[in-house]
């Protein structure tokens, strides 16, 4: 359980008969906050200003109170503001999460606010569906072109037999097509098509006719360019508004934006849009535990209104509509994918810095490395789930690897 601000005030401001001046109170309170933070980090073999590459180097001692009062938002924003640095943030996060320090540093009241919001409000309603496109995916195609491989796939690569990011992304896209048992001229609906990586490969290599849905204007623009000579139709549309019937369905890295209140609507829509003998491949990040809400810093700066499902939540949402034919977890591959993206941004930064300021650079670096650390600790997973309609007799399904 995270430590509350009231509790920290009681612990860190001494109750003495004399009344020290304000400066003495602040100094003493800061010293005690630093000691508390150092003690917590020590459980994960992390040392403030230590010699290891995962040890944080502190530049502003106000950081300690900021973390205690603001939780994950305070940690992330203080890094963006240059209050601390760390050579290997990814390893810092891995160690912290493996030691369950995320329960301590989440920021109790901020997390409760997000939990209540997720329970009371539909943060992924149709009216709000385009917010993540405007905030994140429209950040700039120059950034994503530099960060991603030539496929422009913005999801986990499949590194089983790959030695480069490009090979890993091609392997992932081909794996999805194989799991779909994709045949020439089949119609495919892609819910959340990104910049057209799957649509381009499925149409050019497998001869499929692909309809892609996105909530990002920038994604649609680039996907249209990439697929201009292929049987691909990219629509700026929410999945709930779409009509039609398709041989196969696929969704790669979009279910994380659906939200618990919409899981049933999502699965019902997929069921409605797919033919009875169809196959649906769902590729999504997953949590190791079921809960509501999301990390406050990620919600504020990266994925607005996002919600990472657990395998239990995915299974429960599928139950009225689909049989789960296969579950494939290769979450460790996302660690390697994210670090490859980070390396690409680092190399391209001299050409990008005219369009993005240093605070954005620190935000983006922090985002990629924190996510890599979360997958490395196994707190996050990557699931590919193969679904077929329930109560529909079919031949045995054999999933490729």
C-alpha positions in Angstrom: 0.0 0.0 0.0 1.3 3.4 -0.9 2.2 5.9 1.9 -0.3 8.8 2.2 0.8 12.4 2.4 -0.8 12.8 5.9 1.2 9.9 7.2 4.4 11.2 5.8 3.7 14.6 7.4 3.3 12.9 10.7 6.5 10.9 10.3 8.7 13.6 8.8 7.8 16.8 10.8 9.0 16.3 14.3 6.7 16.9 17.2 8.9 18.8 19.7 8.2 21.2 22.5 10.2 23.9 20.9 9.2 25.5 17.6 12.0 25.4 15.1 12.0 28.0 12.3 10.6 27.1 8.9 14.0 26.4 7.3 14.9 23.9 10.0 11.6 22.1 9.5 12.1 21.9 5.8 15.6 20.6 6.1 14.7 18.0 8.7 11.6 16.9 6.7 13.7 16.6 3.5 16.3 14.6 5.3 13.7 12.2 6.7 12.0 11.9 3.4 15.3 11.1 1.7 16.0 8.5 4.4 12.6 6.8 3.9 13.0 6.8 0.1 16.6 5.4 0.4 15.3 2.6 2.7 12.6 1.6 0.2 14.9 1.6 -2.8 17.5 -0.4 -0.8 15.1 -3.3 -0.8 15.7 -3.5 -4.6 19.5 -3.0 -4.4 19.0 0.6 -5.6 21.2 3.3 -4.0 20.5 7.1 -4.2 23.6 8.6 -6.0 25.1 5.2 -6.1 27.8 3.8 -8.5 25.6 1.4 -10.4 24.1 2.3 -13.8 20.6 1.7 -12.3 21.2 4.0 -9.4 19.4 7.4 -9.6 21.5 10.5 -9.5 19.6 13.3 -7.6 20.0 16.9 -8.7 17.2 18.5 -6.7 16.4 17.3 -3.2 12.8 18.6 -3.4 12.4 15.4 -5.4 11.8 13.4 -2.2 8.7 15.3 -1.2 7.5 15.4 -4.8 7.6 11.6 -5.0 5.9 11.2 -1.6 3.1 13.6 -2.5 2.6 12.9 -6.2 3.6 9.3 -6.7 4.3 8.1 -10.2 3.4 11.5 -11.7 5.9 13.1 -9.4 8.6 10.5 -10.4 8.0 11.0 -14.1 7.5 14.7 -14.2 10.6 15.3 -12.0 12.6 13.3 -14.5 11.2 15.4 -17.3 12.2 18.5 -15.4 15.8 17.2 -14.9 15.6 16.8 -11.2 17.2 13.3 -11.4 19.0 11.1 -14.0 19.7 7.4 -14.3 21.8 5.7 -16.9 19.7 2.6 -17.1 16.1 3.6 -16.1 14.9 0.3 -17.6 16.9 -1.7 -15.0 15.9 0.7 -12.2 12.2 0.0 -13.1 12.9 -3.7 -13.4 14.4 -3.9 -9.9 11.8 -1.7 -8.4 8.9 -3.7 -9.8 10.4 -7.0 -8.9 10.7 -5.8 -5.3 7.0 -4.6 -5.5 8.0 -1.0 -4.9 5.4 0.1 -7.5 2.8 -0.5 -4.7 4.7 2.0 -2.6 5.4 4.7 -5.2 2.1 4.7 -7.2 0.7 7.6 -5.2 -2.3 6.3 -3.3 -4.7 9.2 -3.7 -3.8 9.7 -7.4 -4.3 6.0 -8.0 -7.6 6.0 -6.2 -8.8 8.9 -8.3 -8.0 6.9 -11.5 -9.6 3.7 -10.0 -12.8 5.6 -9.2 -12.8 7.3 -12.6 -12.4 3.9 -14.3 -15.3 2.4 -12.3 -17.7 5.4 -12.5 -16.9 6.9 -16.0 -16.6 5.4 -19.4 -13.2 6.9 -20.2 -13.1 5.1 -23.6 -16.6 6.2 -24.8 -17.2 7.0 -28.5 -16.8 10.7 -27.8 -13.4 10.2 -26.1 -12.1 7.5 -28.5 -10.2 9.9 -30.6 -8.3 11.6 -27.7 -5.5 9.1 -27.8 -5.1 9.6 -31.5 -4.8 13.3 -31.1 -2.4 13.1 -28.1 -0.2 10.2 -28.9 -0.4 8.9 -32.4 -0.6 12.4 -34.0 2.6 13.4 -32.2 4.5 13.4 -35.5 5.1 10.9 -38.2 8.7 12.1 -38.3 9.2 10.8 -34.8 7.6 7.4 -35.5 9.3 7.0 -38.8 12.7 7.4 -37.0 11.7 5.2 -34.1 10.1 2.3 -35.8 11.4 -0.1 -38.4 10.4 0.1 -42.1 7.1 -1.7 -41.5 6.0 1.1 -39.1 4.7 -1.6 -36.7 4.1 0.1 -33.3 3.7 -3.1 -31.3 5.8 -6.0 -30.0 8.1 -7.7 -32.4 8.5 -11.5 -32.4 12.2 -12.2 -31.8 12.2 -16.0 -31.6 14.4 -16.3 -34.8 15.1 -12.6 -35.5 18.2 -10.6 -35.0 17.0 -7.2 -36.0 14.0 -5.1 -35.2 12.9 -5.2 -38.8 13.1 -9.0 -38.9 11.2 -9.2 -35.6 8.4 -7.1 -36.9 8.1 -9.0 -40.1 8.1 -12.2 -38.1 5.3 -10.9 -35.9 3.1 -9.8 -38.9 3.6 -13.1 -40.7 2.8 -15.0 -37.5 -0.5 -13.1 -37.3 -1.3 -13.9 -40.9 -0.5 -17.6 -40.3 -2.6 -17.7 -37.2 -5.5 -16.2 -39.2 -4.9 -18.9 -41.8 -5.1 -16.1 -44.3 -6.0 -17.0 -47.9 -5.9 -14.9 -51.1 -9.0 -12.7 -51.7 -10.2 -13.1 -48.1 -11.6 -10.0 -46.5 -10.0 -8.8 -43.3 -11.0 -6.2 -40.8 -8.2 -4.7 -38.7 -9.4 -2.9 -35.6 -6.7 -0.3 -34.9 -4.6 -0.4 -38.1 -1.8 2.0 -37.1 0.3 3.2 -40.0 -0.8 0.2 -42.1 2.0 -2.4 -41.4 -0.3 -5.4 -41.2 -2.6 -4.2 -44.0 0.3 -3.7 -46.3 1.8 -7.1 -45.7 -1.5 -9.0 -45.6 -2.5 -7.5 -48.9 0.9 -7.6 -50.8 2.1 -11.0 -49.5 -1.1 -13.0 -48.8 -3.5 -11.4 -51.3 -6.0 -10.3 -48.7 -8.5 -7.4 -49.0 -8.0 -5.3 -45.8 -10.2 -2.7 -44.2 -8.3 -0.8 -41.4 -9.8 1.4 -38.7 -7.9 4.1 -36.9 -8.7 7.1 -34.7 -5.6 9.0 -35.8 -5.5 11.3 -38.7 -1.8 11.1 -39.1 -1.9 7.3 -39.1 -4.6 7.3 -41.8 -2.6 9.7 -43.9 0.6 7.6 -43.9 -1.3 4.3 -44.1 -3.1 5.5 -47.2 0.2 6.4 -48.8 1.8 3.1 -48.0 -1.1 1.0 -49.2 -2.2 3.2 -52.2 -1.7 0.5 -54.8 -3.1 -2.4 -52.7 -6.7 -3.6 -52.0 -6.6 -1.7 -48.7 -9.2 0.7 -47.3 -8.2 2.8 -44.3 -11.1 4.5 -42.4 -10.9 7.1 -39.7 -13.6 5.4 -37.6 -14.3 4.0 -34.2 -14.9 0.2 -34.2 -18.4 0.6 -32.7 -19.6 2.6 -35.7 -18.4 0.1 -38.4 -20.7 -2.1 -40.4 -20.0 -5.2 -42.6 -19.0 -8.8 -42.4 -15.4 -10.2 -42.8 -13.7 -13.5 -43.2 -11.1 -12.7 -40.6 -10.5 -10.1 -37.9 -7.3 -8.8 -36.4 -6.4 -6.3 -33.7 -2.8 -5.5 -32.9 -2.0 -3.2 -30.0 -5.5 -1.6 -29.9 -7.3 -3.5 -27.1 -5.2 -1.5 -24.6 -7.4 1.5 -25.5 -10.8 -0.2 -25.1 -11.3 0.0 -21.3 -13.1 -2.4 -19.0 -16.5 -0.8 -19.5 -16.3 -1.5 -23.2 -14.9 -5.0 -23.3 -18.3 -6.5 -23.9 -19.2 -4.0 -26.6 -15.8 -4.7 -28.3 -16.3 -8.4 -28.3 -19.9 -8.1 -29.4 -18.8 -5.9 -32.2 -16.1 -8.3 -33.3 -18.6 -11.1 -33.2 -21.0 -9.1 -35.3 -18.4 -8.1 -37.9 -17.0 -11.6 -38.4 -18.4 -14.5 -40.4 -19.4 -17.6 -38.5 -16.4 -19.6 -39.7 -13.9 -16.8 -39.2 -10.8 -16.4 -37.1 -10.0 -13.4 -34.8 -6.4 -12.8 -33.7 -6.2 -10.4 -30.7 -2.7 -9.1 -30.0 -2.5 -7.1 -26.7 -0.4 -6.1 -23.8 -1.6 -7.7 -20.6 -1.2 -7.3 -16.8 -0.2 -10.0 -14.5 -3.1 -9.0 -12.2 -6.6 -7.8 -12.7 -7.4 -4.3 -11.6 -9.0 -1.1 -12.7 -7.3 2.2 -13.5 -3.9 2.7 -15.0 -0.6 4.3 -14.1 -1.3 8.1 -13.7 1.9 9.3 -15.5 1.3 7.0 -18.5 -2.3 8.2 -18.6 -1.4 11.8 -18.5 1.5 11.9 -20.9 1.4 8.8 -23.2 -1.8 6.8 -23.6 -4.8 8.9 -22.6 -7.7 6.8 -21.3 -5.7 3.5 -21.6 -6.4 0.3 -19.6 -4.2 -2.8 -19.7 -6.3 -6.0 -19.3 -5.4 -9.2 -17.5 -5.8 -12.5 -19.1 -8.7 -13.2 -16.8 -10.4 -10.0 -18.0 -9.8 -10.9 -21.6 -11.2 -14.4 -21.1 -14.3 -13.1 -19.3 -15.0 -10.6 -22.1 -14.6 -13.4 -24.7 -16.8 -15.9 -23.0 -20.2 -14.9 -24.3 -19.1 -14.7 -27.9 -15.9 -16.7 -28.6 -14.0 -19.9 -27.9 -10.3 -19.2 -27.0 -8.4 -21.5 -29.3 -4.9 -20.4 -28.4 -3.0 -18.1 -26.1 0.6 -17.2 -26.9 2.6 -15.1 -24.4 5.9 -13.6 -25.7 6.1 -10.6 -23.3 9.9 -10.8 -23.0 10.1 -9.8 -26.6 8.5 -6.4 -25.8 11.5 -5.5 -23.6 13.8 -6.0 -26.6 11.5 -4.2 -28.9 11.2 -1.1 -26.7 14.9 -0.9 -26.2 15.4 -1.1 -30.0 12.9 1.8 -30.4 14.8 3.7 -27.8 18.1 3.2 -29.6 16.6 4.4 -32.8 15.3 7.6 -31.2 18.7 8.2 -29.6 20.4 7.9 -33.0 17.8 10.1 -34.8 17.6 12.8 -32.1 20.1 15.2 -33.8 17.6 15.3 -36.7 14.5 15.4 -34.5 15.5 18.0 -31.9 14.5 21.0 -34.0 10.9 19.8 -33.8 10.8 18.5 -30.2 12.2 20.2 -27.0 14.4 18.5 -24.4 11.5 17.9 -22.0 9.7 15.9 -24.7 12.9 14.0 -25.3 13.2 13.1 -21.6 9.5 12.2 -21.5 9.8 9.9 -24.5 13.0 8.2 -23.2 11.5 7.7 -19.8 8.3 6.2 -21.4 10.2 3.7 -23.5 12.7 2.6 -20.8 10.0 2.3 -18.1 7.9 0.1 -20.3 10.9 -2.0 -21.1 11.6 -2.5 -17.4 8.0 -3.4 -16.8 8.1 -6.2 -19.3 11.5 -7.3 -18.1 10.1 -7.7 -14.6 7.2 -9.8 -16.0 4.7 -7.3 -14.6 3.5 -6.8 -18.1 2.9 -9.6 -20.7 2.2 -9.7 -24.5 -0.7 -12.0 -25.5 -1.7 -13.2 -28.9 -5.2 -14.8 -28.4 -6.9 -16.7 -31.2 -10.6 -16.7 -31.1 -13.4 -18.4 -33.1 -17.2 -18.1 -32.6 -18.7 -20.3 -29.9 -21.3 -22.9 -30.7 -20.0 -23.2 -34.3 -18.7 -26.7 -35.2 -15.3 -26.4 -36.9 -12.2 -28.4 -37.6 -9.4 -28.5 -35.0 -7.4 -25.4 -34.8 -3.6 -25.7 -34.7 -1.7 -22.5 -33.8 1.7 -21.9 -35.4 4.7 -20.7 -33.4 
